[in-house]
Amino acid sequence: MREADEVIDAPIDPNDEQSLVSADTKKLGSFMGGLVKFFGTATELETKAKGVLARAKSLKPPVDADSDAEVQKVIRDSKLTRTAINEHWTIASVVHGLHRRLTAARERAGTLADNAANIAQQLHNNYVEDAKRKAREEEARINREREQAAAAERQRELDEIERLALLAEVDMENLSEREQRFVDLVWQGFNTPATAARTVGYQKPEQQGARLMESMKIKSAIASKQEAERLRKQASAIAEKPLEVRRSTVAADVTKAQGTGGDTTRWSGEVIDERVFIEAVIGGKHGIPADCLQINQAKLTEYAVSMHELIDRWPGVRAKKTTTTRVTR
């Protein structure tokens, strides 16, 4: 911001610039007025230079003072021709100077416009980033609430299954302690009725085991135990399943202004410590491709486009994100 202000506030003396341009314009006016004559003279000078060159190429190594004098004459004529050419083409320096002043004026005004765009672009980018952050936070809040609601609903389902399992086991309360032990041994099928009867202390366990298995309350108790087990297995399977949550997506509150074509984000990599980066490439610990060793900016940008902030893990490199707003007409 400060650099932009300094450029905007930089004093410009239009009088000096206009006087220089005015002087150059007069020279150019004269030049343009005699353009045909100018290039006619230029052609004559070029022909003269060709003639001097032909004379130089025809020279033989001097063998006496007279032949050396001829060589010196070619030297003199060549230099005089060069001087005449330079004097005739002085307009080139005028055009060059005018070009530099025109370019400087263009860049000075263009820099002001660029600074204005940079200031506004940064404000826009900050707003967009903030809007996206708020959208992510809102999305996370909604999804978190939905997950909590789904978890609560599942817990209610598990509680109901456990309530039914406990109700199924109520029939056990109508049995004697020995009958309950008998049912516990028999209902899973690990013990035969006779073995279970013998274990809990019945006399004549074969007969007593058969009798107990014909008893309606024993049958009901075994069935209740099996139903309670089935319900608890069902609850266990439900508890292990992932929560089914319909996730929400919240879009950032960012609109495209009239006259703009939306935002375009480009990624590029920036080497902030060349020595560290080169050592990291050579070391091979970070898996940095060797074609970056040349500090190939095009390659670095290619990796930055695919890696984004992950390129910060490369020593000596920092991800550089540039966002611009396209302008349409």
C-alpha positions in Angstrom: 0.0 0.0 0.0 2.8 2.4 0.9 4.7 1.8 -2.3 1.5 2.5 -4.3 1.0 5.8 -2.4 4.6 6.8 -3.1 4.2 6.2 -6.8 0.8 8.0 -6.9 2.2 11.0 -5.0 5.5 11.1 -7.0 5.8 14.6 -8.5 5.8 14.9 -12.3 6.9 18.1 -14.0 4.9 18.2 -17.2 6.6 21.3 -18.5 10.0 19.7 -18.7 8.6 16.7 -20.4 6.5 18.6 -22.9 9.3 20.9 -23.8 11.5 17.9 -24.6 8.8 16.2 -26.6 8.0 19.5 -28.4 11.6 19.8 -29.5 11.8 16.3 -30.7 8.5 16.7 -32.5 9.8 19.6 -34.5 12.9 17.6 -35.5 10.6 14.7 -36.5 8.4 17.1 -38.4 11.3 18.3 -40.5 12.5 14.8 -41.0 9.1 13.6 -42.1 8.7 16.6 -44.5 11.9 15.7 -46.3 11.6 11.9 -46.1 12.1 11.2 -49.8 15.2 13.4 -50.0 16.5 12.0 -46.7 16.4 8.4 -47.9 17.9 9.5 -51.2 20.9 10.9 -49.4 21.0 7.8 -47.2 21.2 5.6 -50.3 24.0 7.7 -51.7 25.9 7.4 -48.5 25.4 3.6 -48.4 26.6 3.4 -52.1 29.6 5.5 -51.2 30.4 3.2 -48.2 30.1 0.1 -50.6 32.6 1.8 -52.9 35.1 2.5 -50.1 34.7 -1.2 -49.0 35.4 -2.4 -52.5 38.5 -0.2 -52.7 39.6 -1.6 -49.3 39.2 -5.2 -50.5 41.2 -4.5 -53.7 44.2 -3.1 -51.8 47.5 -4.9 -51.8 50.0 -4.9 -49.0 52.0 -1.6 -49.5 55.5 -2.0 -50.7 56.6 1.7 -50.8 55.5 5.1 -49.5 53.2 5.7 -52.5 51.3 2.5 -52.1 51.0 3.1 -48.4 49.7 6.5 -49.1 46.9 4.9 -51.2 46.1 2.7 -48.2 45.9 5.7 -45.9 43.7 7.5 -48.4 41.2 4.6 -48.1 41.3 4.9 -44.4 40.6 8.6 -44.5 37.8 8.2 -47.0 36.2 5.4 -45.0 36.2 7.5 -41.8 34.9 10.6 -43.6 32.1 8.5 -45.0 31.3 7.1 -41.5 31.2 10.7 -40.1 28.9 11.7 -42.9 26.6 8.7 -42.3 26.5 9.5 -38.5 25.6 13.1 -39.2 22.9 12.2 -41.6 21.3 9.7 -39.2 21.3 11.9 -36.2 17.5 11.6 -36.4 17.9 8.1 -35.0 19.0 9.4 -31.6 16.1 11.8 -31.6 13.7 8.9 -32.3 15.4 6.8 -29.7 15.2 9.5 -27.1 11.5 10.1 -27.9 10.8 6.4 -27.7 12.4 6.3 -24.2 10.3 9.2 -23.0 7.1 7.7 -24.5 7.8 4.4 -22.9 8.6 6.0 -19.6 5.4 8.0 -19.7 3.4 4.9 -20.6 4.9 2.9 -17.8 4.4 5.7 -15.3 0.7 5.9 -16.0 0.4 2.2 -16.3 2.1 1.7 -12.9 -0.5 3.9 -11.3 -3.3 1.8 -12.8 -1.5 -1.4 -11.8 -1.1 -0.1 -8.2 -4.8 0.7 -8.1 -5.6 -2.8 -9.4 -3.3 -4.4 -6.8 -4.9 -2.5 -3.9 -8.4 -3.5 -5.0 -7.3 -7.0 -5.9 -5.9 -7.6 -2.4 -9.1 -6.3 -0.8 -11.1 -8.6 -3.1 -8.9 -11.6 -2.4 -9.1 -11.0 1.4 -12.9 -10.9 1.2 -13.0 -14.0 -0.9 -10.7 -15.9 1.5 -12.8 -14.7 4.5 -16.0 -15.7 2.7 -14.6 -19.2 2.0 -13.5 -19.5 5.6 -16.9 -18.6 6.9 -18.5 -21.1 4.4 -16.2 -23.9 5.6 -17.0 -23.1 9.3 -20.7 -23.1 8.6 -20.4 -26.3 6.6 -18.5 -27.9 9.5 -21.0 -26.7 12.0 -24.0 -28.1 10.1 -22.3 -31.5 9.5 -21.2 -31.7 13.1 -24.8 -31.1 14.3 -26.0 -33.8 11.8 -23.4 -36.2 13.1 -24.4 -35.5 16.7 -28.1 -36.0 15.8 -27.3 -39.3 14.0 -25.3 -40.5 16.9 -28.1 -39.7 19.3 -30.6 -41.5 17.1 -28.4 -44.6 17.0 -28.0 -44.5 20.8 -31.8 -44.4 21.2 -32.1 -47.4 18.9 -29.4 -49.3 20.9 -31.2 -48.4 24.2 -34.5 -49.7 22.8 -32.9 -53.0 21.8 -31.3 -53.4 25.2 -34.7 -52.7 26.8 -36.2 -55.5 24.8 -33.4 -57.8 25.7 -33.9 -57.2 29.4 -37.6 -57.8 29.0 -36.9 -61.1 27.3 -34.8 -62.2 30.3 -37.6 -61.4 32.8 -38.8 -65.1 32.5 -35.7 -66.1 34.3 -37.0 -64.5 37.5 -39.7 -67.2 37.8 -37.1 -70.0 38.0 -35.4 -71.4 41.1 -31.7 -70.7 41.4 -30.9 -74.3 40.3 -33.3 -74.0 37.3 -31.7 -70.8 36.3 -28.2 -72.4 36.4 -29.6 -75.3 34.3 -31.0 -72.9 31.7 -27.7 -71.0 31.6 -25.9 -74.3 30.8 -28.3 -75.5 28.2 -29.5 -72.5 26.2 -26.4 -72.0 24.1 -26.2 -75.7 23.2 -22.8 -76.3 24.8 -24.3 -78.8 27.4 -26.8 -81.6 27.0 -29.8 -81.5 29.3 -28.4 -84.6 31.2 -24.9 -83.0 31.7 -26.5 -79.7 32.8 -28.8 -81.5 35.3 -25.8 -83.5 36.7 -23.7 -80.2 37.0 -26.4 -78.4 39.0 -26.9 -81.4 41.3 -30.1 -83.2 40.2 -30.4 -86.9 41.1 -31.0 -89.1 38.0 -29.8 -86.4 35.7 -30.9 -88.1 32.5 -34.5 -88.3 33.7 -34.5 -84.8 35.3 -32.8 -83.2 32.3 -35.5 -84.6 30.0 -38.3 -83.5 32.4 -36.9 -80.0 32.7 -36.7 -79.6 28.9 -40.4 -80.5 28.7 -41.3 -77.8 31.2 -42.9 -74.7 29.6 -41.2 -72.3 31.9 -37.8 -73.8 31.1 -38.6 -73.7 27.3 -39.7 -70.1 27.7 -36.6 -69.2 29.7 -34.3 -70.8 27.1 -36.1 -69.0 24.2 -35.9 -65.7 26.1 -32.2 -66.1 26.6 -31.7 -66.8 23.0 -33.9 -63.8 22.0 -31.9 -61.6 24.3 -28.6 -62.8 22.7 -30.0 -62.2 19.2 -31.0 -58.7 20.2 -27.6 -57.9 21.7 -25.8 -59.2 18.6 -28.1 -57.0 16.5 -27.1 -54.0 18.7 -23.4 -54.8 18.4 -23.7 -54.9 14.6 -25.5 -51.6 14.5 -22.9 -50.0 16.8 -20.1 -51.1 14.5 -21.7 -49.6 11.3 -20.5 -46.2 10.3 -22.9 -43.4 11.0 -25.0 -42.5 7.9 -25.0 -38.7 7.7 -26.3 -36.6 4.8 -23.4 -34.1 4.6 -24.1 -30.5 3.7 -22.1 -28.2 1.3 -22.1 -24.5 1.9 -21.0 -22.2 -0.9 -19.1 -19.0 -0.2 -21.0 -15.8 -0.5 -19.0 -14.5 -3.5 -20.7 -12.9 -6.5 -19.2 -11.9 -9.9 -19.4 -8.2 -10.4 -20.5 -6.7 -13.7 -17.7 -6.3 -16.1 -15.5 -9.1 -14.5 -15.2 -12.7 -15.6 -14.7 -14.2 -12.2 -11.5 -15.1 -10.4 -8.6 -17.2 -11.7 -6.1 -18.7 -9.3 -2.7 -19.7 -10.5 0.0 -21.5 -8.5 3.8 -21.2 -8.9 6.8 -22.2 -6.8 9.2 -19.5 -5.5 12.8 -20.4 -4.4 13.4 -18.4 -1.3 16.8 -19.9 -0.4 18.6 -21.3 -3.5 21.4 -22.9 -1.6 19.1 -24.8 0.8 16.9 -25.9 -2.1 19.8 -27.2 -4.2 21.2 -29.1 -1.2 17.8 -30.6 -0.6 17.5 -31.8 -4.2 21.0 -33.3 -4.1 20.3 -35.0 -0.8 17.3 -36.8 -2.1 15.5 -37.0 1.3 12.4 -35.1 0.2 11.8 -36.7 -3.1 12.3 -33.5 -5.1 12.6 -34.2 -8.8 16.1 -33.6 -10.1 14.9 -31.5 -13.0 14.3 -28.7 -10.5 18.1 -28.5 -9.9 18.4 -26.1 -12.7 16.0 -23.8 -10.9 13.7 -24.4 -13.9 10.9 -21.9 -13.1 8.5 -23.5 -15.6 9.0 -26.9 -13.9 8.7 -25.4 -10.4 5.4 -23.8 -11.4 4.2 -27.1 -12.8 4.8 -28.9 -9.5 3.3 -26.0 -7.6 0.1 -26.2 -9.7 -0.4 -29.9 -8.6 1.0 -29.6 -5.0 -0.3 -26.2 -3.9 0.8 -25.6 -0.3 2.5 -29.0 0.0 5.4 -27.5 -2.0 6.3 -25.6 1.2 7.7 -28.9 2.5 10.6 -28.6 0.0 13.4 -26.7 1.8 14.1 -23.4 0.2 10.8 -23.2 -1.6 7.6 -21.4 -0.8 4.2 -21.8 -2.6 3.1 -18.6 -4.2 -0.5 -18.1 -5.0 -1.6 -15.2 -7.3 -5.3 -14.5 -7.8 -6.5 -12.1 -10.5 -9.9 -10.9 -11.7 -10.5 -11.3 -15.4 -12.0 -8.2 -17.0 -14.4 -8.6 -19.8 -15.6 -5.9 -22.3 
